[in-house]
């Protein structure tokens, strides 16, 4: 497999490897009202996409599956590559059902998405690259995971609303630790408001 120009570089985490191409330039083509409206709309779309992704991370850690459903295209495709797993899934309903098995009263999540690189490709299509930093405690499995990853998404605008239509990530690093005892949290939001896990 060819590298991205330097020995040891992972080509899958370059823009070329992720299939990310340049979108509309961040500039005003001319001083006409039409050009100004297009530039303003592009900035509004970028902000709307940022809000969708930020809402996703917030809803993950608060177990807000009802709102998560509003952020994804019904036919969303997912592909997540971690240090100990590779996970592919299709369909919003399948993904939300899977999330309920990880975000519950016996788990604590901390997911932050940083440094968005949004490319507007057309009035109703865009891409985004994000840097994820996360911590995850699954007390039911006695496991703690920490790490970072690069996300890359495709978005579609349906009836005036941007939705996540395709989302992938690959880890920069991942550390898993087995914990014999549950951490002593002073407060645990999902313990109070999350869905109860039916442990075997």
Backbone as a chain_set.jsonl record, in Angstrom:
{"seq": "XXXXXXXXXXXXXXXXXXXXXXXXXXXXXXXXXXXXXXXXXXXXXXXXXXXXXXXXXXXXXXXXXXXXXXXXXXXXXXXXXXXXXXXXXXXXXXXXXXXXXXXXXXXXXXXXXXXXXXXXXXXXXXXXXXXXXXXXXXXXXXXXXXXXXXXXXXXXXXXXXXXXXXXXXXXXXXXXXXXXXXXXXXXXXXXXXXXXXXXX", "coords": {"N": [[0.845, -1.192, 0.0], [0.57, 2.19, -0.861], [2.179, 4.98, 0.698], [1.34, 8.189, 2.202], [3.209, 9.997, 1.265], [5.229, 10.176, 3.143], [7.351, 7.933, 4.904], [5.743, 5.535, 6.952], [3.383, 6.927, 7.279], [-0.101, 6.813, 7.703], [-2.228, 6.22, 5.165], [-4.993, 6.182, 5.243], [-5.896, 8.104, 6.975], [-5.495, 10.545, 5.827], [-6.759, 13.372, 3.998], [-7.162, 12.634, 1.35], [-7.201, 9.851, 1.593], [-9.499, 9.587, 3.104], [-11.364, 10.356, 1.339], [-12.086, 13.002, 1.131], [-12.782, 15.989, -0.434], [-12.024, 19.284, -1.694], [-14.401, 21.775, -0.967], [-16.807, 24.346, -1.733], [-15.16, 27.472, -2.133], [-14.13, 29.522, 0.638], [-15.068, 32.333, 0.272], [-16.215, 35.451, -1.126], [-17.592, 35.646, -4.225], [-18.061, 37.896, -5.833], [-19.264, 41.299, -5.642], [-21.965, 41.256, -5.871], [-25.467, 41.043, -4.915], [-26.413, 38.401, -5.103], [-24.067, 36.813, -4.92], [-23.257, 37.512, -2.352], [-25.404, 36.535, -0.827], [-25.106, 33.794, -1.304], [-22.616, 33.296, -0.073], [-23.192, 33.944, 2.59], [-25.17, 32.029, 3.116], [-23.629, 29.714, 2.918], [-21.968, 29.949, 5.183], [-23.943, 29.832, 7.157], [-24.819, 27.208, 6.739], [-22.496, 25.76, 7.408], [-22.327, 26.347, 10.144], [-24.737, 25.177, 10.986], [-24.207, 22.459, 10.504], [-22.072, 22.04, 12.266], [-23.494, 22.297, 14.654], [-25.167, 20.076, 14.546], [-23.331, 17.934, 14.846], [-22.168, 18.558, 17.321], [-24.435, 18.348, 18.926], [-24.852, 15.621, 18.704], [-22.689, 14.456, 20.19], [-23.291, 15.488, 22.727], [-25.799, 14.299, 23.164], [-25.118, 11.596, 23.146], [-23.662, 11.253, 25.597], [-25.55, 11.903, 27.46], [-27.481, 10.073, 27.085], [-29.625, 10.593, 25.365], [-31.561, 9.417, 23.344], [-33.811, 9.889, 21.826], [-33.476, 12.468, 20.735], [-31.123, 12.003, 19.325], [-32.026, 10.452, 17.2], [-33.048, 12.385, 15.506], [-30.889, 13.48, 14.273], [-29.697, 11.936, 12.366], [-29.628, 10.559, 9.066], [-32.161, 8.387, 7.803], [-31.081, 6.148, 6.469], [-28.444, 5.956, 7.271], [-24.945, 5.177, 7.145], [-22.446, 3.497, 8.974], [-19.086, 3.179, 10.105], [-16.737, 2.155, 12.186], [-13.472, 2.094, 13.412], [-11.611, 0.74, 15.82], [-9.121, 0.143, 18.408], [-9.474, -2.452, 19.254], [-11.56, -3.417, 17.802], [-13.703, -3.501, 14.887], [-16.35, -1.982, 13.463], [-19.265, -2.144, 11.619], [-22.285, -0.787, 10.419], [-25.642, -0.303, 9.325], [-28.31, 1.976, 8.928], [-30.415, 4.126, 10.75], [-32.173, 3.372, 12.872], [-31.125, 0.914, 13.696], [-28.645, 1.737, 14.631], [-29.287, 3.468, 16.779], [-30.538, 1.629, 18.463], [-28.337, 0.028, 19.067], [-26.775, 1.842, 20.493], [-28.151, 2.073, 22.893], [-27.277, -0.096, 24.28], [-24.839, 0.589, 25.226], [-24.857, 3.09, 26.458], [-26.09, 3.722, 29.382], [-27.485, 3.135, 32.684], [-25.3, 2.006, 33.878], [-22.993, 3.038, 32.847], [-20.599, 5.56, 31.884], [-20.001, 8.244, 29.823], [-17.761, 10.349, 27.969], [-17.433, 12.429, 25.537], [-15.894, 14.415, 23.197], [-15.916, 16.509, 20.376], [-13.649, 18.013, 18.281], [-12.082, 20.744, 16.415], [-13.447, 21.132, 13.782], [-13.593, 20.538, 10.273], [-15.246, 21.621, 7.798], [-16.666, 21.032, 4.655], [-18.515, 22.438, 2.152], [-20.214, 21.043, -0.425], [-22.318, 21.232, -2.176], [-25.613, 22.751, -2.416], [-26.993, 20.913, -0.838], [-25.282, 18.953, 0.162], [-22.465, 17.92, 2.05], [-19.232, 17.578, 3.671], [-17.38, 16.531, 6.589], [-14.619, 16.712, 8.832], [-13.494, 15.62, 11.954], [-11.953, 15.833, 15.183], [-11.874, 13.51, 17.61], [-11.989, 13.155, 21.131], [-12.158, 10.955, 23.782], [-13.529, 9.371, 26.72], [-14.596, 6.413, 28.294], [-16.493, 4.656, 30.537], [-17.553, 1.482, 31.227], [-19.22, 0.072, 33.468], [-20.583, -2.296, 33.809], [-19.104, -4.094, 32.373], [-16.702, -3.877, 33.585], [-14.823, -2.168, 32.446], [-12.651, 0.39, 31.205], [-12.184, 2.798, 28.765], [-10.073, 4.906, 26.942], [-9.133, 7.448, 24.586], [-8.312, 8.798, 21.301], [-9.587, 9.854, 18.102], [-10.044, 10.129, 14.534], [-12.785, 11.429, 12.997], [-14.764, 11.183, 10.044], [-17.298, 12.526, 8.121], [-20.284, 12.444, 6.059], [-22.784, 14.643, 5.009], [-26.258, 15.295, 4.464], [-28.698, 17.537, 3.267], [-31.945, 17.643, 4.113], [-35.165, 18.604, 3.516], [-34.525, 21.166, 4.448], [-32.942, 20.658, 6.682], [-29.842, 19.659, 8.017], [-28.435, 16.432, 8.023], [-26.67, 13.61, 9.371], [-25.333, 11.442, 7.143], [-23.443, 9.555, 6.548], [-20.931, 8.152, 8.464], [-17.729, 7.812, 9.854], [-14.968, 6.56, 11.763], [-11.504, 6.391, 12.734], [-9.151, 5.188, 15.017], [-6.674, 7.206, 16.647], [-5.269, 6.666, 18.971], [-5.902, 4.118, 21.42], [-6.754, 3.048, 24.624], [-7.428, 0.455, 26.731], [-8.591, -0.572, 29.862], [-8.953, -2.935, 32.428], [-11.099, -2.796, 35.152], [-11.313, -3.59, 38.495], [-12.988, -2.609, 40.426], [-15.826, -0.419, 40.605], [-15.571, 3.007, 39.562], [-15.43, 5.761, 41.886], [-17.635, 7.849, 41.568], [-18.616, 11.186, 42.219], [-20.889, 12.228, 41.21], [-23.239, 10.995, 38.856], [-24.72, 11.182, 35.97], [-26.189, 9.472, 34.153], [-26.754, 7.366, 35.836], [-28.855, 8.298, 37.246], [-30.71, 9.25, 35.339], [-30.546, 7.65, 33.084], [-31.266, 4.843, 30.826], [-32.161, 1.724, 32.196], [-29.914, -0.945, 32.464], [-30.272, -4.281, 31.543], [-28.723, -6.542, 33.073], [-27.049, -9.666, 32.751]], "CA": [[0.0, 0.0, 0.0], [1.367, 3.409, -0.943], [2.036, 5.913, 1.806], [0.886, 9.519, 1.808], [4.331, 10.878, 1.0], [6.29, 9.988, 4.122], [7.331, 6.576, 5.46], [5.017, 5.365, 8.202], [2.126, 7.663, 7.292], [-1.284, 6.008, 7.42], [-2.957, 6.941, 4.123], [-6.429, 6.233, 5.495], [-6.221, 9.294, 7.757], [-5.289, 11.764, 5.058], [-8.005, 13.753, 3.33], [-7.298, 11.802, 0.157], [-7.606, 8.529, 2.035], [-10.871, 9.656, 3.606], [-12.257, 10.745, 0.253], [-12.519, 14.377, 1.344], [-12.329, 16.91, -1.475], [-12.309, 20.683, -1.396], [-15.735, 22.255, -1.295], [-16.859, 25.721, -2.204], [-14.17, 28.312, -1.454], [-14.631, 30.448, 1.653], [-14.854, 33.667, -0.256], [-17.333, 36.051, -1.846], [-17.161, 35.665, -5.623], [-18.077, 39.294, -6.277], [-20.029, 42.153, -4.735], [-23.388, 41.208, -6.206], [-26.319, 40.489, -3.856], [-26.488, 36.943, -5.229], [-22.834, 36.238, -4.375], [-23.282, 37.717, -0.902], [-26.372, 35.589, -0.255], [-24.517, 32.449, -1.353], [-21.568, 33.208, 0.945], [-23.846, 33.917, 3.903], [-25.817, 30.724, 3.268], [-22.585, 28.724, 3.168], [-21.582, 30.066, 6.59], [-25.061, 29.315, 7.946], [-24.803, 25.75, 6.618], [-21.372, 25.26, 8.201], [-22.709, 26.419, 11.555], [-25.781, 24.179, 11.229], [-23.555, 21.148, 10.558], [-21.358, 21.998, 13.546], [-24.471, 22.082, 15.723], [-25.617, 18.681, 14.476], [-22.306, 17.051, 15.418], [-22.061, 18.854, 18.749], [-25.609, 17.759, 19.567], [-24.636, 14.172, 18.749], [-21.843, 14.108, 21.334], [-24.05, 15.782, 23.948], [-26.854, 13.298, 23.329], [-24.482, 10.334, 23.524], [-23.265, 11.178, 27.003], [-26.738, 12.053, 28.305], [-28.425, 9.01, 26.756], [-30.804, 11.212, 24.762], [-31.71, 8.695, 22.08], [-34.895, 10.503, 21.052], [-32.907, 13.55, 19.938], [-30.143, 11.432, 18.397], [-32.747, 10.013, 16.002], [-33.303, 13.529, 14.626], [-29.618, 13.96, 13.738], [-29.182, 10.997, 11.371], [-30.419, 10.125, 7.921], [-32.688, 7.038, 8.081], [-30.236, 5.113, 5.869], [-27.054, 6.263, 7.605], [-23.961, 4.094, 7.166], [-21.429, 3.73, 9.992], [-17.912, 2.305, 10.073], [-15.852, 2.601, 13.258], [-12.296, 1.238, 13.561], [-10.93, 0.975, 17.086], [-7.941, -0.668, 18.652], [-9.855, -3.842, 19.504], [-12.82, -3.708, 17.112], [-14.11, -2.812, 13.67], [-17.805, -2.062, 13.569], [-20.021, -1.607, 10.494], [-23.72, -0.85, 10.674], [-26.449, 0.531, 8.438], [-29.653, 2.3, 9.383], [-30.525, 4.925, 11.975], [-32.826, 2.632, 13.948], [-30.176, -0.088, 14.189], [-27.596, 2.415, 15.4], [-29.845, 3.926, 18.056], [-30.728, 0.435, 19.295], [-27.016, -0.387, 19.55], [-26.308, 2.805, 21.492], [-28.795, 1.818, 24.186], [-26.531, -1.15, 24.959], [-23.583, 1.15, 25.735], [-25.103, 4.294, 27.261], [-27.155, 3.296, 30.289], [-27.221, 3.49, 34.086], [-24.036, 1.412, 34.318], [-21.911, 3.558, 32.012], [-20.321, 7.002, 31.879], [-19.3, 8.621, 28.607], [-17.221, 11.706, 27.843], [-17.056, 12.52, 24.128], [-15.731, 15.776, 22.684], [-15.504, 16.637, 18.984], [-12.889, 19.255, 18.137], [-11.414, 21.141, 15.165], [-14.212, 20.743, 12.588], [-13.2, 20.983, 8.93], [-16.469, 21.412, 7.037], [-16.609, 21.38, 3.233], [-19.819, 22.474, 1.497], [-20.025, 20.569, -1.797], [-23.472, 21.675, -2.952], [-26.606, 23.25, -1.46], [-27.555, 19.879, 0.032], [-24.298, 17.913, 0.471], [-21.255, 18.446, 2.688], [-18.414, 16.627, 4.419], [-16.747, 17.094, 7.771], [-13.588, 15.964, 9.546], [-13.512, 16.006, 13.362], [-11.002, 15.154, 16.074], [-12.574, 13.007, 18.796], [-11.307, 12.742, 22.364], [-13.223, 10.328, 24.56], [-13.35, 8.439, 27.832], [-15.817, 5.626, 28.443], [-16.53, 3.653, 31.594], [-18.654, 0.516, 31.165], [-19.072, -0.633, 34.739], [-21.125, -3.649, 33.688], [-18.024, -4.919, 31.821], [-15.471, -3.562, 34.332], [-13.878, -1.677, 31.444], [-12.461, 1.816, 30.963], [-11.528, 3.077, 27.49], [-9.758, 6.298, 26.626], [-8.427, 7.537, 23.316], [-8.686, 9.821, 20.332], [-9.872, 9.299, 16.776], [-10.449, 11.054, 13.489], [-14.09, 11.186, 12.378], [-15.109, 11.875, 8.805], [-18.733, 12.389, 7.889], [-20.982, 13.07, 4.94], [-24.06, 15.194, 5.454], [-27.25, 15.635, 3.448], [-29.71, 18.486, 3.714], [-33.264, 17.126, 3.77], [-36.224, 19.521, 3.973], [-33.935, 22.296, 5.153], [-32.204, 20.248, 7.88], [-28.663, 18.833, 7.772], [-28.422, 15.146, 8.715], [-25.486, 12.773, 9.173], [-25.703, 10.364, 6.228], [-22.354, 8.576, 6.539], [-19.986, 8.553, 9.505], [-16.65, 6.851, 10.071], [-13.79, 7.032, 12.5], [-10.383, 5.485, 12.977], [-8.443, 5.616, 16.218], [-5.287, 7.637, 16.754], [-4.823, 5.702, 19.987], [-6.955, 3.585, 22.287], [-6.254, 2.348, 25.8], [-8.475, -0.233, 27.48], [-8.148, -1.059, 31.16], [-9.923, -3.676, 33.228], [-11.233, -2.235, 36.492], [-11.938, -4.538, 39.408], [-14.035, -1.924, 41.175], [-16.416, 0.738, 39.943], [-15.027, 4.291, 40.012], [-16.227, 6.421, 42.921], [-18.11, 9.125, 41.055], [-19.415, 12.026, 43.105], [-22.187, 12.353, 40.541], [-23.295, 10.16, 37.657], [-25.99, 11.588, 35.359], [-26.947, 8.348, 33.609], [-27.245, 6.528, 36.931], [-30.124, 8.888, 37.679], [-31.653, 9.499, 34.251], [-30.344, 6.761, 31.951], [-32.038, 3.615, 30.731], [-31.62, 0.658, 33.035], [-29.338, -2.069, 31.738], [-30.686, -5.592, 32.038], [-27.51, -7.352, 33.132], [-27.27, -11.106, 32.912]], "C": [[0.881, 1.243, 0.0], [1.126, 4.283, 0.272], [1.604, 7.259, 1.27], [2.054, 10.477, 1.676], [5.485, 10.723, 1.966], [6.212, 8.568, 4.671], [6.575, 6.546, 6.785], [3.699, 6.105, 8.269], [0.976, 6.734, 6.932], [-2.128, 6.736, 6.377], [-4.448, 7.043, 4.384], [-6.831, 7.474, 6.273], [-5.688, 10.573, 7.12], [-6.622, 12.131, 4.404], [-8.239, 12.915, 2.074], [-7.785, 10.413, 0.533], [-9.038, 8.482, 2.531], [-11.873, 10.016, 2.518], [-12.803, 12.151, 0.397], [-11.927, 15.268, 0.254], [-12.689, 18.335, -1.067], [-13.724, 21.048, -1.829], [-15.688, 23.664, -1.86], [-15.832, 26.566, -1.456], [-14.829, 29.263, -0.457], [-14.309, 31.873, 1.22], [-16.14, 34.158, -0.905], [-16.891, 36.267, -3.284], [-17.09, 37.078, -6.191], [-18.975, 40.071, -5.322], [-21.523, 42.154, -5.035], [-24.194, 40.651, -5.036], [-26.394, 38.964, -3.903], [-25.263, 36.28, -4.623], [-22.786, 36.382, -2.862], [-24.241, 36.739, -0.233], [-25.799, 34.176, -0.229], [-23.461, 32.282, -0.269], [-22.165, 33.138, 2.343], [-24.503, 32.565, 4.143], [-24.796, 29.633, 3.555], [-22.147, 28.762, 4.629], [-22.686, 29.555, 7.508], [-25.093, 27.789, 7.906], [-23.665, 25.141, 7.435], [-21.725, 25.271, 9.683], [-23.78, 25.387, 11.888], [-25.187, 22.78, 11.344], [-22.776, 20.997, 11.855], [-22.329, 21.685, 14.686], [-24.995, 20.652, 15.732], [-24.603, 17.758, 15.154], [-22.137, 17.304, 16.911], [-23.243, 18.259, 19.515], [-25.456, 16.249, 19.701], [-23.806, 13.776, 19.959], [-22.562, 14.381, 22.657], [-25.093, 14.7, 24.212], [-26.296, 11.92, 23.67], [-24.318, 10.245, 25.033], [-24.429, 11.374, 27.963], [-27.793, 10.997, 27.995], [-29.709, 9.52, 26.139], [-31.027, 10.62, 23.371], [-32.813, 9.279, 21.203], [-34.355, 11.63, 20.17], [-31.872, 13.027, 18.945], [-30.82, 10.989, 17.098], [-32.951, 11.146, 15.005], [-32.043, 14.025, 13.929], [-29.103, 13.126, 12.572], [-30.172, 10.774, 10.237], [-30.938, 8.716, 8.205], [-31.803, 5.913, 7.565], [-28.752, 5.331, 6.152], [-26.19, 5.002, 7.58], [-22.86, 4.464, 8.143], [-20.307, 2.72, 9.855], [-16.902, 2.852, 11.073], [-14.718, 1.593, 13.433], [-11.573, 1.63, 14.838], [-9.708, 0.094, 17.225], [-8.255, -2.143, 18.801], [-11.115, -4.247, 18.736], [-12.871, -2.995, 15.76], [-15.603, -3.051, 13.518], [-18.448, -1.392, 12.376], [-21.508, -1.81, 10.757], [-24.424, 0.054, 9.672], [-27.813, 0.758, 9.062], [-29.679, 3.019, 10.72], [-31.113, 4.119, 13.129], [-31.894, 1.582, 14.542], [-29.097, 0.555, 15.049], [-28.117, 2.869, 16.756], [-30.063, 2.741, 18.991], [-29.4, -0.039, 19.868], [-26.506, 0.553, 20.637], [-26.919, 2.551, 22.863], [-28.074, 0.728, 24.972], [-25.217, -0.652, 25.548], [-23.786, 2.344, 26.658], [-26.338, 4.054, 28.117], [-26.736, 3.628, 31.718], [-25.903, 2.945, 34.607], [-22.872, 1.848, 33.432], [-21.792, 5.066, 32.179], [-19.514, 7.312, 30.628], [-18.866, 10.074, 28.633], [-16.658, 11.821, 26.436], [-17.03, 13.981, 23.696], [-15.267, 15.732, 21.239], [-14.892, 18.004, 18.745], [-12.509, 19.514, 16.678], [-12.188, 20.741, 13.906], [-13.658, 21.364, 11.312], [-14.365, 20.656, 7.999], [-16.266, 21.876, 5.6], [-18.029, 21.319, 2.664], [-19.613, 22.133, 0.025], [-21.125, 21.049, -2.733], [-24.496, 22.216, -1.954], [-27.139, 22.191, -0.499], [-26.591, 18.727, 0.328], [-23.033, 18.554, 1.025], [-20.489, 17.302, 3.327], [-17.83, 17.327, 5.635], [-15.712, 16.15, 8.344], [-13.534, 16.522, 10.963], [-12.444, 15.229, 14.119], [-11.742, 14.804, 17.359], [-11.599, 12.739, 19.932], [-12.377, 12.175, 23.284], [-12.686, 9.479, 25.703], [-14.661, 7.694, 28.002], [-15.635, 4.58, 29.532], [-17.757, 2.779, 31.364], [-18.535, -0.341, 32.418], [-19.59, -2.068, 34.67], [-20.098, -4.617, 33.119], [-16.697, -4.719, 32.539], [-14.401, -2.984, 33.412], [-13.859, -0.153, 31.382], [-11.667, 1.984, 29.675], [-11.265, 4.565, 27.369], [-9.01, 6.336, 25.303], [-8.832, 8.751, 22.512], [-8.902, 9.144, 18.988], [-10.142, 10.445, 15.81], [-11.779, 10.574, 12.919], [-14.111, 11.827, 10.993], [-16.528, 11.495, 8.415], [-19.126, 12.922, 6.521], [-22.363, 13.481, 5.438], [-24.956, 15.46, 4.249], [-28.27, 16.586, 4.066], [-31.061, 18.027, 3.192], [-34.313, 18.063, 4.365], [-35.665, 20.632, 4.856], [-33.119, 21.952, 6.379], [-31.033, 19.355, 7.492], [-28.701, 17.587, 8.641], [-27.108, 14.426, 8.426], [-25.9, 11.566, 8.336], [-24.674, 9.245, 6.188], [-21.339, 9.034, 7.571], [-18.987, 7.436, 9.764], [-15.658, 7.443, 11.058], [-12.739, 5.941, 12.548], [-9.572, 6.056, 14.124], [-7.047, 6.16, 15.912], [-4.604, 6.791, 17.821], [-6.03, 5.265, 20.799], [-6.299, 2.81, 23.418], [-7.439, 1.763, 26.551], [-7.889, -0.789, 28.769], [-9.284, -1.8, 31.854], [-9.919, -3.13, 34.651], [-11.953, -3.233, 37.4], [-13.098, -3.917, 40.174], [-14.579, -0.757, 40.36], [-15.748, 2.017, 40.433], [-15.98, 4.959, 40.997], [-16.641, 7.813, 42.433], [-18.866, 9.887, 42.14], [-20.801, 12.263, 42.523], [-22.115, 11.598, 39.226], [-24.671, 10.365, 37.028], [-26.814, 10.395, 34.884], [-27.44, 7.393, 34.686], [-28.621, 7.002, 37.388], [-31.157, 8.931, 36.56], [-31.543, 8.516, 33.085], [-31.281, 5.565, 31.951], [-31.356, 2.526, 31.545], [-31.117, -0.481, 32.158], [-29.805, -3.365, 32.372], [-29.479, -6.52, 31.982], [-27.865, -8.811, 33.356], [-26.72, -11.578, 34.242]], "O": [[1.832, 1.334, 0.777], [0.021, 4.329, 0.813], [1.509, 7.464, 0.06], [1.9, 11.667, 1.951], [6.612, 11.099, 1.645], [5.115, 8.051, 4.882], [6.748, 7.423, 7.632], [2.954, 5.929, 9.232], [1.065, 5.962, 5.977], [-2.695, 7.784, 6.685], [-5.112, 7.904, 3.807], [-7.998, 7.865, 6.237], [-5.459, 11.567, 7.809], [-7.507, 11.285, 4.276], [-9.37, 12.534, 1.773], [-8.67, 9.859, -0.119], [-9.716, 7.463, 2.398], [-13.083, 9.987, 2.742], [-13.861, 12.469, -0.148], [-10.713, 15.291, 0.051], [-13.544, 18.556, -0.21], [-14.177, 20.677, -2.912], [-14.672, 24.11, -2.391], [-15.656, 26.386, -0.251], [-15.94, 29.744, -0.679], [-13.397, 32.515, 1.741], [-17.041, 33.371, -1.195], [-15.926, 36.988, -3.539], [-16.17, 37.412, -6.938], [-19.397, 39.537, -4.296], [-22.261, 42.979, -4.497], [-23.667, 39.87, -4.245], [-26.435, 38.31, -2.861], [-25.387, 35.297, -3.894], [-22.327, 35.478, -2.164], [-23.923, 36.176, 0.814], [-25.98, 33.445, 0.745], [-23.41, 31.242, 0.388], [-21.703, 32.366, 3.184], [-24.409, 32.012, 5.239], [-25.06, 28.727, 4.345], [-21.973, 27.711, 5.247], [-22.404, 28.917, 8.522], [-25.362, 27.146, 8.921], [-23.854, 24.112, 8.085], [-21.449, 24.305, 10.395], [-23.74, 24.781, 12.959], [-25.616, 21.996, 12.19], [-22.815, 19.937, 12.48], [-22.013, 20.898, 15.578], [-25.239, 20.081, 16.795], [-24.981, 16.898, 15.949], [-21.98, 16.359, 17.683], [-23.076, 17.732, 20.615], [-25.881, 15.664, 20.697], [-24.178, 12.854, 20.685], [-22.454, 13.595, 23.598], [-25.251, 14.242, 25.344], [-26.929, 11.158, 24.401], [-24.771, 9.292, 25.667], [-24.319, 11.052, 29.146], [-28.879, 11.018, 28.573], [-30.775, 8.946, 26.363], [-30.72, 11.247, 22.357], [-32.756, 9.177, 19.977], [-34.727, 11.741, 19.001], [-31.758, 13.555, 17.839], [-30.248, 11.137, 16.018], [-33.02, 10.909, 13.799], [-32.123, 14.908, 13.075], [-28.185, 13.543, 11.866], [-31.388, 10.799, 10.432], [-30.214, 7.916, 8.798], [-31.771, 4.834, 8.156], [-27.901, 4.933, 5.357], [-26.638, 3.914, 7.941], [-22.388, 5.601, 8.153], [-20.539, 1.555, 9.532], [-16.283, 3.889, 10.836], [-14.957, 0.395, 13.583], [-10.996, 2.713, 14.931], [-9.31, -0.605, 16.293], [-7.414, -2.994, 18.511], [-11.678, -5.31, 18.996], [-12.165, -2.013, 15.533], [-16.057, -4.194, 13.453], [-18.218, -0.208, 12.13], [-21.934, -2.855, 11.248], [-23.865, 1.056, 9.227], [-28.399, -0.15, 9.651], [-29.056, 2.588, 11.69], [-30.602, 4.18, 14.248], [-31.876, 1.383, 15.756], [-28.683, -0.003, 16.065], [-27.453, 2.672, 17.773], [-29.797, 2.843, 20.189], [-29.338, -0.462, 21.023], [-25.873, 0.109, 21.595], [-26.274, 2.789, 23.884], [-28.236, 0.629, 26.188], [-24.551, -1.379, 26.285], [-22.97, 2.584, 27.548], [-27.473, 4.164, 27.651], [-25.743, 4.324, 31.932], [-25.432, 3.369, 35.663], [-21.888, 1.123, 33.282], [-22.743, 5.75, 32.558], [-18.463, 6.714, 30.398], [-19.519, 10.922, 29.241], [-15.545, 11.369, 26.165], [-18.027, 14.693, 23.818], [-14.332, 15.004, 20.907], [-15.531, 19.031, 18.975], [-12.601, 18.629, 15.828], [-11.628, 20.069, 13.04], [-13.304, 22.542, 11.272], [-14.456, 19.546, 7.475], [-15.76, 22.971, 5.355], [-18.668, 20.267, 2.693], [-18.916, 22.853, -0.69], [-20.899, 21.247, -3.927], [-24.261, 22.143, -0.747], [-27.683, 22.535, 0.55], [-27.03, 17.64, 0.706], [-22.583, 19.592, 0.54], [-21.015, 16.203, 3.504], [-17.789, 18.555, 5.702], [-15.9, 14.933, 8.344], [-13.529, 17.737, 11.161], [-12.081, 14.114, 13.744], [-12.18, 15.684, 18.1], [-10.526, 12.171, 19.727], [-13.387, 12.829, 23.543], [-11.572, 8.955, 25.663], [-15.731, 8.289, 27.868], [-14.745, 3.733, 29.461], [-18.879, 3.284, 31.313], [-17.835, -1.354, 32.426], [-19.101, -2.948, 35.379], [-20.192, -5.824, 33.345], [-15.686, -5.311, 32.162], [-13.215, -3.271, 33.574], [-14.893, 0.506, 31.489], [-10.603, 1.386, 29.512], [-12.136, 5.385, 27.659], [-8.333, 5.376, 24.938], [-9.585, 9.609, 22.971], [-8.461, 8.017, 18.762], [-10.428, 11.572, 16.215], [-11.885, 9.453, 12.42], [-13.537, 12.898, 10.795], [-16.902, 10.323, 8.383], [-18.419, 13.724, 5.911], [-23.015, 12.755, 6.189], [-24.483, 15.803, 3.165], [-28.648, 16.452, 5.23], [-31.301, 18.019, 1.984], [-34.341, 18.285, 5.575], [-36.254, 20.99, 5.877], [-32.641, 22.855, 7.065], [-31.201, 18.403, 6.73], [-28.964, 17.663, 9.842], [-26.509, 14.611, 7.367], [-26.723, 10.759, 8.769], [-24.999, 8.112, 5.833], [-20.925, 10.194, 7.554], [-19.356, 6.267, 9.878], [-15.524, 8.661, 11.176], [-13.029, 4.751, 12.424], [-9.336, 7.262, 14.193], [-6.337, 5.649, 15.045], [-3.51, 6.268, 17.612], [-7.046, 5.958, 20.853], [-5.392, 2.01, 23.188], [-8.345, 2.49, 26.958], [-6.821, -1.401, 28.764], [-10.427, -1.345, 31.863], [-8.865, -3.016, 35.278], [-13.067, -3.664, 37.103], [-14.062, -4.596, 40.527], [-13.876, -0.184, 39.528], [-15.392, 2.107, 41.607], [-17.191, 4.744, 40.945], [-16.064, 8.822, 42.839], [-19.655, 9.307, 42.886], [-21.767, 12.473, 43.258], [-21.076, 11.562, 38.566], [-25.663, 9.8, 37.487], [-28.006, 10.312, 35.178], [-28.429, 6.688, 34.486], [-29.442, 6.213, 37.856], [-32.34, 8.68, 36.793], [-32.377, 8.551, 32.18], [-31.99, 5.302, 32.923], [-30.13, 2.427, 31.573], [-31.801, -0.923, 31.235], [-29.742, -3.53, 33.59], [-29.242, -7.194, 30.98], [-28.831, -9.147, 34.042], [-26.811, -12.764, 34.562]]}, "num_chains": 1, "name": "protein.A"}
